[in-house]
Amino acid sequence: MKNIAIYTFSFCLLLMTINLNAQSKSEQLLNEVSAKMSSFENMYIKFNYVLENKEVDMIQEASGSVYTQGEKYHLEFMDNIFLYDGNNTYVILTEDEEINVIDGSSEEDMLNPSKLLFFYKEGFTYQWDALKTIEGNKIQYIKLTPIDSQSEASYFLLGVNNVTKIIHSIKEVGNNGTVTLFSIEEFEANQDISKNLFIFDESKYTEQNFTINK
């Protein structure tokens, strides 16, 4: 009986060690990703977006592109433009010919590129997941489970290019059955881009009779 207890304790200890090693390995990879992507002066990303909920037979697909430089960004998504110049966020609704000016950075988590690309840095437990080959690239997946029990997300699956240490995709599985997938189709860094890309030109839109809500 004593031997059984010892074996059971040893087995539990082994499982704990495996879990801790997997957690440590996951954190190390995520730290490498964060360091790599933070080192760039600017980034250009073209991405695909899919939101699906099979329970209510809903699917939404779109593509977009974004330029980032530090905290600044110029995002084009669903025929609209989201611009943050370091002070204000400008939501340019082209179809409605309306612009909403928000003081400070946008609080929309899934639209703010800085939050989207670095959301994993805190608030999660990590689990080493599958390694897959996609279009000739080795993609390592890490499962992130929110620590907050009130989170709307059940878990995230973050895909990382094993060689470049660049994010390949972000999949969010919601508690309500909704699955959201961002996949990066093109990525470029340290490009020669115009500073005007992050400047809101009000005159350009007043000439087109846009309504500007400040």
DRENPA-3360 file (N, C-alpha, C; in nm, 2 decimals, always signed):
BEGIN
1 = MKNIAIYT = +0.08/-0.12/+0.00/+0.00/+0.00/+0.00/+0.09/+0.12/+0.00 ~ +0.19/+0.12/+0.08/+0.29/+0.23/+0.09/+0.35/+0.25/-0.05 ~ +0.39/+0.14/-0.12/+0.45/+0.16/-0.25/+0.36/+0.22/-0.35 ~ +0.23/+0.18/-0.35/+0.13/+0.24/-0.44/+0.12/+0.39/-0.42 ~ +0.12/+0.43/-0.29/+0.11/+0.58/-0.26/+0.23/+0.65/-0.31 ~ +0.35/+0.59/-0.30/+0.47/+0.65/-0.35/+0.47/+0.66/-0.50 ~ +0.42/+0.55/-0.57/+0.41/+0.56/-0.72/+0.31/+0.66/-0.76 ~ +0.20/+0.67/-0.69/+0.10/+0.77/-0.73/+0.15/+0.91/-0.71;
9 = FSFCLLLM = +0.22/+0.94/-0.60/+0.28/+1.07/-0.58/+0.39/+1.10/-0.69 ~ +0.47/+1.00/-0.72/+0.57/+1.02/-0.82/+0.51/+1.05/-0.96 ~ +0.40/+0.98/-0.99/+0.33/+1.00/-1.12/+0.27/+1.14/-1.13 ~ +0.21/+1.19/-1.02/+0.16/+1.32/-1.01/+0.27/+1.43/-1.02 ~ +0.38/+1.40/-0.96/+0.49/+1.49/-0.97/+0.54/+1.50/-1.11 ~ +0.55/+1.39/-1.18/+0.59/+1.38/-1.32/+0.50/+1.46/-1.41 ~ +0.37/+1.45/-1.39/+0.27/+1.52/-1.46/+0.29/+1.67/-1.44 ~ +0.31/+1.71/-1.32/+0.33/+1.85/-1.29/+0.45/+1.91/-1.36;
17 = TINLNAQS = +0.56/+1.83/-1.36/+0.68/+1.87/-1.42/+0.66/+1.89/-1.57 ~ +0.59/+1.79/-1.63/+0.56/+1.80/-1.78/+0.48/+1.93/-1.81 ~ +0.38/+1.95/-1.73/+0.30/+2.07/-1.75/+0.38/+2.20/-1.73 ~ +0.46/+2.21/-1.63/+0.54/+2.33/-1.61/+0.64/+2.35/-1.72 ~ +0.70/+2.24/-1.77/+0.79/+2.25/-1.88/+0.72/+2.30/-2.01 ~ +0.60/+2.25/-2.03/+0.53/+2.29/-2.15/+0.49/+2.44/-2.14 ~ +0.45/+2.48/-2.01/+0.42/+2.62/-1.99/+0.54/+2.71/-2.01 ~ +0.65/+2.67/-1.96/+0.78/+2.74/-1.98/+0.82/+2.75/-2.12;
25 = KSEQLLNE = +0.80/+2.64/-2.20/+0.84/+2.64/-2.34/+0.75/+2.73/-2.42 ~ +0.62/+2.73/-2.38/+0.52/+2.82/-2.45/+0.56/+2.96/-2.43 ~ +0.59/+3.00/-2.30/+0.62/+3.14/-2.26/+0.75/+3.18/-2.33 ~ +0.84/+3.09/-2.35/+0.97/+3.13/-2.41/+0.94/+3.16/-2.56 ~ +0.86/+3.08/-2.63/+0.83/+3.11/-2.77/+0.76/+3.24/-2.78 ~ +0.66/+3.26/-2.69/+0.58/+3.39/-2.70/+0.67/+3.51/-2.67 ~ +0.76/+3.49/-2.58/+0.86/+3.60/-2.55/+0.94/+3.63/-2.68 ~ +0.98/+3.53/-2.75/+1.06/+3.55/-2.87/+0.98/+3.62/-2.98;
33 = VSAKMSSF = +0.85/+3.58/-2.99/+0.76/+3.65/-3.08/+0.74/+3.80/-3.05 ~ +0.72/+3.82/-2.92/+0.70/+3.96/-2.88/+0.83/+4.05/-2.90 ~ +0.95/+3.99/-2.87/+1.07/+4.06/-2.89/+1.09/+4.09/-3.04 ~ +1.06/+3.99/-3.12/+1.09/+4.00/-3.27/+1.00/+4.11/-3.33 ~ +0.87/+4.10/-3.30/+0.77/+4.19/-3.36/+0.78/+4.33/-3.30 ~ +0.83/+4.35/-3.18/+0.85/+4.48/-3.12/+0.98/+4.55/-3.17 ~ +1.07/+4.47/-3.23/+1.19/+4.53/-3.28/+1.18/+4.60/-3.41 ~ +1.06/+4.58/-3.48/+1.05/+4.64/-3.61/+1.01/+4.79/-3.60;
41 = ENMYIKFN = +1.06/+4.87/-3.68/+1.03/+5.02/-3.68/+0.88/+5.03/-3.73 ~ +0.84/+4.96/-3.83/+0.70/+4.96/-3.88/+0.67/+4.82/-3.94 ~ +0.54/+4.80/-3.95/+0.50/+4.67/-4.01/+0.38/+4.69/-4.10 ~ +0.38/+4.61/-4.21/+0.26/+4.60/-4.30/+0.20/+4.46/-4.29 ~ +0.08/+4.45/-4.27/+0.01/+4.32/-4.26/-0.12/+4.31/-4.34 ~ -0.12/+4.21/-4.43/-0.25/+4.19/-4.50/-0.31/+4.06/-4.44 ~ -0.44/+4.07/-4.41/-0.49/+3.95/-4.33/-0.63/+3.92/-4.38 ~ -0.67/+3.80/-4.35/-0.81/+3.75/-4.37/-0.88/+3.73/-4.24;
49 = YVLENKEV = -1.01/+3.75/-4.24/-1.09/+3.75/-4.11/-1.21/+3.66/-4.14 ~ -1.24/+3.57/-4.05/-1.36/+3.48/-4.06/-1.42/+3.48/-3.93 ~ -1.55/+3.50/-3.92/-1.63/+3.49/-3.80/-1.74/+3.39/-3.82 ~ -1.75/+3.29/-3.74/-1.84/+3.18/-3.77/-1.91/+3.13/-3.64 ~ -2.04/+3.11/-3.65/-2.11/+3.04/-3.54/-2.21/+2.94/-3.61 ~ -2.17/+2.82/-3.60/-2.25/+2.71/-3.67/-2.39/+2.69/-3.60 ~ -2.40/+2.73/-3.47/-2.52/+2.70/-3.40/-2.63/+2.79/-3.45 ~ -2.60/+2.91/-3.50/-2.70/+3.00/-3.56/-2.68/+3.02/-3.71;
57 = DMIQEASG = -2.60/+2.93/-3.77/-2.58/+2.93/-3.91/-2.53/+3.07/-3.96 ~ -2.43/+3.12/-3.90/-2.38/+3.25/-3.93/-2.23/+3.25/-3.97 ~ -2.19/+3.31/-4.08/-2.05/+3.32/-4.12/-2.03/+3.46/-4.18 ~ -1.92/+3.52/-4.15/-1.88/+3.65/-4.20/-1.73/+3.65/-4.24 ~ -1.70/+3.69/-4.36/-1.56/+3.68/-4.41/-1.53/+3.82/-4.46 ~ -1.40/+3.86/-4.44/-1.35/+3.98/-4.49/-1.20/+3.98/-4.50 ~ -1.14/+4.07/-4.57/-1.00/+4.09/-4.57/-0.96/+4.23/-4.53 ~ -0.84/+4.25/-4.49/-0.80/+4.39/-4.46/-0.65/+4.40/-4.46;
65 = SVYTQGEK = -0.60/+4.52/-4.43/-0.46/+4.55/-4.43/-0.43/+4.66/-4.33 ~ -0.31/+4.66/-4.27/-0.28/+4.75/-4.17/-0.13/+4.79/-4.17 ~ -0.10/+4.92/-4.15/+0.03/+4.96/-4.13/+0.04/+5.01/-3.99 ~ +0.15/+4.97/-3.92/+0.17/+5.01/-3.78/+0.31/+5.07/-3.77 ~ +0.32/+5.17/-3.68/+0.45/+5.23/-3.64/+0.44/+5.27/-3.50 ~ +0.51/+5.19/-3.41/+0.49/+5.21/-3.27/+0.34/+5.18/-3.23 ~ +0.28/+5.28/-3.17/+0.14/+5.27/-3.13/+0.05/+5.32/-3.24 ~ +0.10/+5.39/-3.34/+0.02/+5.44/-3.45/-0.02/+5.33/-3.55;
73 = YHLEFMDN = -0.13/+5.35/-3.61/-0.17/+5.25/-3.71/-0.27/+5.31/-3.81 ~ -0.27/+5.25/-3.93/-0.36/+5.28/-4.03/-0.42/+5.15/-4.08 ~ -0.55/+5.13/-4.04/-0.61/+5.00/-4.07/-0.73/+5.02/-4.17 ~ -0.73/+4.94/-4.27/-0.84/+4.94/-4.37/-0.91/+4.80/-4.36 ~ -1.04/+4.81/-4.32/-1.11/+4.68/-4.29/-1.26/+4.70/-4.32 ~ -1.32/+4.61/-4.39/-1.46/+4.62/-4.43/-1.50/+4.75/-4.49 ~ -1.42/+4.80/-4.58/-1.44/+4.93/-4.65/-1.44/+5.05/-4.56 ~ -1.38/+5.03/-4.44/-1.37/+5.15/-4.35/-1.22/+5.17/-4.31;
81 = IFLYDGNN = -1.19/+5.28/-4.26/-1.05/+5.31/-4.22/-1.05/+5.35/-4.07 ~ -0.95/+5.29/-4.00/-0.93/+5.31/-3.86/-0.79/+5.37/-3.85 ~ -0.78/+5.49/-3.80/-0.65/+5.56/-3.80/-0.63/+5.61/-3.65 ~ -0.51/+5.58/-3.60/-0.46/+5.63/-3.47/-0.33/+5.70/-3.49 ~ -0.33/+5.83/-3.46/-0.22/+5.92/-3.49/-0.13/+5.94/-3.36 ~ -0.16/+5.86/-3.26/-0.08/+5.88/-3.13/-0.16/+5.96/-3.03 ~ -0.26/+6.03/-3.07/-0.34/+6.11/-2.98/-0.49/+6.07/-2.99 ~ -0.54/+6.06/-3.11/-0.68/+6.03/-3.14/-0.70/+5.92/-3.23;
89 = TYVILTED = -0.81/+5.85/-3.22/-0.85/+5.75/-3.31/-0.96/+5.80/-3.40 ~ -0.95/+5.78/-3.53/-1.04/+5.83/-3.63/-1.11/+5.71/-3.70 ~ -1.24/+5.69/-3.68/-1.31/+5.59/-3.74/-1.38/+5.64/-3.86 ~ -1.33/+5.61/-3.98/-1.38/+5.67/-4.11/-1.48/+5.57/-4.17 ~ -1.61/+5.60/-4.16/-1.71/+5.51/-4.22/-1.74/+5.56/-4.36 ~ -1.68/+5.50/-4.46/-1.68/+5.55/-4.60/-1.82/+5.55/-4.66 ~ -1.89/+5.44/-4.63/-2.03/+5.42/-4.69/-2.13/+5.52/-4.63 ~ -2.11/+5.55/-4.50/-2.20/+5.65/-4.43/-2.15/+5.79/-4.45;
97 = EEINVIDG = -2.03/+5.81/-4.50/-1.97/+5.94/-4.52/-1.97/+6.01/-4.38 ~ -1.92/+5.94/-4.28/-1.92/+5.99/-4.14/-1.79/+5.95/-4.08 ~ -1.74/+6.04/-3.99/-1.61/+6.01/-3.92/-1.64/+6.04/-3.77 ~ -1.60/+5.94/-3.69/-1.61/+5.95/-3.55/-1.47/+5.97/-3.49 ~ -1.45/+6.08/-3.42/-1.32/+6.10/-3.36/-1.32/+6.07/-3.21 ~ -1.23/+5.98/-3.17/-1.23/+5.93/-3.03/-1.10/+5.97/-2.97 ~ -1.11/+6.04/-2.85/-1.00/+6.09/-2.78/-0.92/+5.97/-2.72 ~ -0.80/+5.95/-2.77/-0.71/+5.84/-2.72/-0.72/+5.72/-2.81;
105 = SSEEDMLN = -0.66/+5.61/-2.77/-0.65/+5.49/-2.86/-0.79/+5.42/-2.85 ~ -0.82/+5.35/-2.96/-0.95/+5.28/-2.96/-0.95/+5.17/-2.86 ~ -1.07/+5.15/-2.80/-1.08/+5.04/-2.70/-1.13/+4.91/-2.77 ~ -1.15/+4.91/-2.90/-1.19/+4.79/-2.97/-1.08/+4.69/-2.97 ~ -1.08/+4.59/-2.89/-0.97/+4.50/-2.87/-0.93/+4.43/-3.00 ~ -1.03/+4.38/-3.08/-0.99/+4.31/-3.20/-0.97/+4.39/-3.32 ~ -0.98/+4.53/-3.31/-0.94/+4.61/-3.42/-0.82/+4.69/-3.39 ~ -0.78/+4.70/-3.27/-0.65/+4.77/-3.24/-0.53/+4.68/-3.27;
113 = PSKLLFFY = -0.45/+4.71/-3.37/-0.35/+4.62/-3.41/-0.25/+4.59/-3.29 ~ -0.22/+4.69/-3.21/-0.12/+4.67/-3.10/-0.18/+4.57/-3.00 ~ -0.31/+4.58/-2.97/-0.37/+4.48/-2.88/-0.38/+4.34/-2.94 ~ -0.41/+4.34/-3.07/-0.43/+4.21/-3.14/-0.30/+4.14/-3.15 ~ -0.19/+4.21/-3.18/-0.06/+4.14/-3.20/+0.01/+4.11/-3.07 ~ -0.03/+4.17/-2.96/+0.04/+4.15/-2.83/-0.05/+4.11/-2.71 ~ -0.17/+4.07/-2.75/-0.27/+4.05/-2.64/-0.23/+3.93/-2.55 ~ -0.15/+3.84/-2.59/-0.12/+3.72/-2.52/-0.02/+3.74/-2.41;
121 = KEGFTYQW = +0.03/+3.86/-2.39/+0.14/+3.89/-2.30/+0.10/+3.87/-2.15 ~ -0.02/+3.88/-2.12/-0.07/+3.86/-1.98/-0.21/+3.82/-1.98 ~ -0.25/+3.75/-1.87/-0.39/+3.71/-1.85/-0.42/+3.57/-1.90 ~ -0.32/+3.49/-1.93/-0.35/+3.36/-1.98/-0.26/+3.25/-1.92 ~ -0.31/+3.13/-1.92/-0.22/+3.01/-1.90/-0.19/+2.96/-2.04 ~ -0.07/+2.90/-2.06/-0.03/+2.85/-2.19/-0.02/+2.70/-2.20 ~ -0.05/+2.65/-2.31/-0.03/+2.51/-2.34/+0.03/+2.48/-2.48 ~ +0.13/+2.41/-2.48/+0.20/+2.37/-2.61/+0.10/+2.28/-2.69;
129 = DALKTIEG = +0.08/+2.32/-2.81/-0.02/+2.25/-2.90/+0.05/+2.19/-3.02 ~ -0.03/+2.17/-3.12/+0.02/+2.10/-3.24/+0.12/+2.18/-3.32 ~ +0.20/+2.10/-3.39/+0.30/+2.16/-3.49/+0.25/+2.12/-3.63 ~ +0.22/+2.21/-3.72/+0.16/+2.18/-3.85/+0.25/+2.24/-3.96 ~ +0.25/+2.18/-4.07/+0.32/+2.24/-4.19/+0.21/+2.30/-4.28 ~ +0.22/+2.43/-4.30/+0.12/+2.50/-4.38/+0.20/+2.58/-4.49 ~ +0.17/+2.54/-4.62/+0.23/+2.60/-4.73/+0.39/+2.60/-4.72 ~ +0.44/+2.49/-4.67/+0.58/+2.47/-4.65/+0.64/+2.53/-4.53;
137 = NKIQYIKL = +0.56/+2.60/-4.45/+0.61/+2.66/-4.32/+0.57/+2.58/-4.20 ~ +0.66/+2.57/-4.10/+0.63/+2.50/-3.98/+0.56/+2.60/-3.89 ~ +0.44/+2.57/-3.85/+0.36/+2.66/-3.76/+0.33/+2.59/-3.63 ~ +0.39/+2.65/-3.53/+0.37/+2.59/-3.39/+0.25/+2.66/-3.33 ~ +0.15/+2.59/-3.28/+0.03/+2.64/-3.21/+0.05/+2.64/-3.06 ~ +0.00/+2.74/-3.00/+0.00/+2.75/-2.85/-0.15/+2.78/-2.81 ~ -0.20/+2.71/-2.72/-0.33/+2.73/-2.67/-0.33/+2.82/-2.55 ~ -0.40/+2.93/-2.55/-0.41/+3.03/-2.44/-0.54/+3.03/-2.38;
145 = TPIDSQSE = -0.55/+3.00/-2.25/-0.68/+2.99/-2.18/-0.68/+3.11/-2.08 ~ -0.79/+3.20/-2.09/-0.80/+3.31/-2.01/-0.80/+3.28/-1.86 ~ -0.73/+3.35/-1.78/-0.73/+3.33/-1.63/-0.86/+3.38/-1.58 ~ -0.92/+3.49/-1.64/-1.05/+3.54/-1.59/-1.16/+3.45/-1.62 ~ -1.23/+3.40/-1.52/-1.34/+3.31/-1.55/-1.46/+3.37/-1.61 ~ -1.46/+3.51/-1.61/-1.57/+3.58/-1.67/-1.55/+3.61/-1.82 ~ -1.43/+3.57/-1.87/-1.40/+3.60/-2.01/-1.50/+3.54/-2.11 ~ -1.53/+3.62/-2.21/-1.62/+3.57/-2.32/-1.55/+3.47/-2.41;
153 = ASYFLLGV = -1.42/+3.46/-2.40/-1.34/+3.36/-2.48/-1.32/+3.23/-2.40 ~ -1.34/+3.12/-2.46/-1.31/+2.99/-2.40/-1.16/+2.97/-2.41 ~ -1.10/+2.99/-2.52/-0.96/+2.99/-2.54/-0.92/+3.05/-2.67 ~ -0.79/+3.08/-2.69/-0.73/+3.12/-2.81/-0.63/+3.02/-2.86 ~ -0.61/+3.01/-2.99/-0.51/+2.93/-3.05/-0.42/+3.02/-3.13 ~ -0.30/+3.04/-3.09/-0.20/+3.13/-3.16/-0.10/+3.05/-3.24 ~ -0.10/+3.07/-3.37/-0.01/+3.00/-3.46/+0.12/+3.09/-3.48 ~ +0.23/+3.03/-3.47/+0.36/+3.11/-3.48/+0.45/+3.04/-3.58;
161 = NNVTKIIH = +0.50/+3.11/-3.68/+0.60/+3.06/-3.77/+0.73/+3.03/-3.69 ~ +0.77/+2.90/-3.69/+0.88/+2.85/-3.61/+1.01/+2.91/-3.65 ~ +1.03/+2.96/-3.77/+1.15/+3.01/-3.82/+1.16/+3.16/-3.80 ~ +1.06/+3.23/-3.85/+1.06/+3.38/-3.85/+1.02/+3.44/-3.71 ~ +0.95/+3.36/-3.63/+0.89/+3.40/-3.50/+0.79/+3.51/-3.52 ~ +0.72/+3.50/-3.63/+0.61/+3.60/-3.66/+0.48/+3.52/-3.65 ~ +0.38/+3.60/-3.60/+0.24/+3.54/-3.58/+0.19/+3.50/-3.72 ~ +0.13/+3.38/-3.73/+0.07/+3.33/-3.85/-0.08/+3.34/-3.84;
169 = SIKEVGNN = -0.14/+3.32/-3.73/-0.28/+3.32/-3.72/-0.32/+3.33/-3.57 ~ -0.44/+3.39/-3.55/-0.50/+3.40/-3.41/-0.65/+3.35/-3.42 ~ -0.68/+3.24/-3.35/-0.81/+3.19/-3.35/-0.87/+3.20/-3.21 ~ -0.99/+3.26/-3.20/-1.06/+3.28/-3.07/-1.18/+3.19/-3.08 ~ -1.20/+3.11/-2.98/-1.32/+3.02/-2.96/-1.40/+3.08/-2.84 ~ -1.51/+3.13/-2.87/-1.60/+3.19/-2.77/-1.68/+3.10/-2.69 ~ -1.72/+3.13/-2.58/-1.81/+3.05/-2.49/-1.95/+3.03/-2.56 ~ -1.98/+3.13/-2.65/-2.12/+3.12/-2.71/-2.11/+3.04/-2.84;
177 = GTVTLFSI = -2.00/+2.98/-2.87/-1.99/+2.90/-3.00/-1.94/+2.97/-3.11 ~ -1.91/+3.10/-3.10/-1.85/+3.18/-3.21/-1.70/+3.16/-3.22 ~ -1.66/+3.14/-3.34/-1.51/+3.12/-3.37/-1.47/+3.23/-3.46 ~ -1.36/+3.30/-3.42/-1.31/+3.41/-3.49/-1.17/+3.38/-3.53 ~ -1.13/+3.40/-3.66/-1.00/+3.36/-3.71/-0.94/+3.48/-3.78 ~ -0.82/+3.52/-3.74/-0.74/+3.62/-3.81/-0.62/+3.54/-3.87 ~ -0.60/+3.54/-4.00/-0.48/+3.48/-4.05/-0.40/+3.58/-4.14 ~ -0.27/+3.58/-4.11/-0.19/+3.68/-4.18/-0.15/+3.62/-4.32;
185 = EEFEANQD = -0.18/+3.69/-4.42/-0.15/+3.65/-4.56/-0.02/+3.71/-4.61 ~ +0.01/+3.83/-4.57/+0.13/+3.90/-4.61/+0.19/+3.97/-4.50 ~ +0.32/+3.98/-4.48/+0.39/+4.05/-4.37/+0.52/+4.11/-4.42 ~ +0.53/+4.24/-4.40/+0.65/+4.31/-4.43/+0.69/+4.40/-4.32 ~ +0.82/+4.42/-4.30/+0.86/+4.51/-4.19/+0.97/+4.61/-4.23 ~ +0.98/+4.72/-4.16/+1.08/+4.82/-4.18/+1.08/+4.87/-4.33 ~ +0.96/+4.90/-4.37/+0.94/+4.96/-4.51/+0.95/+5.11/-4.51 ~ +0.98/+5.16/-4.62/+0.99/+5.31/-4.64/+0.84/+5.36/-4.66;
193 = ISKNLFIF = +0.78/+5.40/-4.56/+0.64/+5.45/-4.57/+0.63/+5.59/-4.53 ~ +0.52/+5.66/-4.59/+0.50/+5.80/-4.57/+0.45/+5.83/-4.43 ~ +0.50/+5.93/-4.36/+0.45/+5.97/-4.23/+0.31/+6.02/-4.24 ~ +0.26/+6.06/-4.36/+0.13/+6.11/-4.38/+0.02/+6.00/-4.36 ~ +0.07/+5.88/-4.37/-0.02/+5.76/-4.35/-0.09/+5.76/-4.22 ~ -0.02/+5.82/-4.12/-0.08/+5.82/-3.98/-0.13/+5.96/-3.94 ~ -0.15/+6.04/-4.04/-0.20/+6.18/-4.01/-0.34/+6.19/-4.07 ~ -0.44/+6.24/-3.99/-0.57/+6.26/-4.04/-0.58/+6.39/-4.11;
201 = DESKYTEQ = -0.62/+6.39/-4.24/-0.63/+6.51/-4.32/-0.78/+6.55/-4.32 ~ -0.82/+6.64/-4.23/-0.97/+6.67/-4.22/-1.02/+6.74/-4.35 ~ -0.94/+6.82/-4.41/-0.98/+6.89/-4.53/-1.02/+6.80/-4.65 ~ -0.95/+6.68/-4.65/-0.98/+6.58/-4.75/-1.12/+6.53/-4.74 ~ -1.17/+6.52/-4.62/-1.31/+6.47/-4.60/-1.41/+6.57/-4.60 ~ -1.38/+6.69/-4.56/-1.48/+6.80/-4.56/-1.51/+6.84/-4.70 ~ -1.41/+6.82/-4.79/-1.44/+6.85/-4.93/-1.53/+6.75/-4.99 ~ -1.54/+6.63/-4.93/-1.63/+6.52/-4.98/-1.76/+6.52/-4.90;
209 = NFTINK = -1.78/+6.63/-4.82/-1.90/+6.64/-4.74/-1.92/+6.53/-4.63 ~ -1.81/+6.48/-4.58/-1.82/+6.39/-4.47/-1.87/+6.46/-4.34 ~ -1.95/+6.39/-4.26/-1.99/+6.45/-4.13/-1.88/+6.40/-4.03 ~ -1.82/+6.50/-3.96/-1.72/+6.47/-3.86/-1.77/+6.49/-3.72 ~ -1.78/+6.38/-3.64/-1.83/+6.39/-3.51/-1.71/+6.39/-3.41 ~ -1.69/+6.50/-3.34/-1.57/+6.51/-3.25/-1.62/+6.50/-3.11;
% end
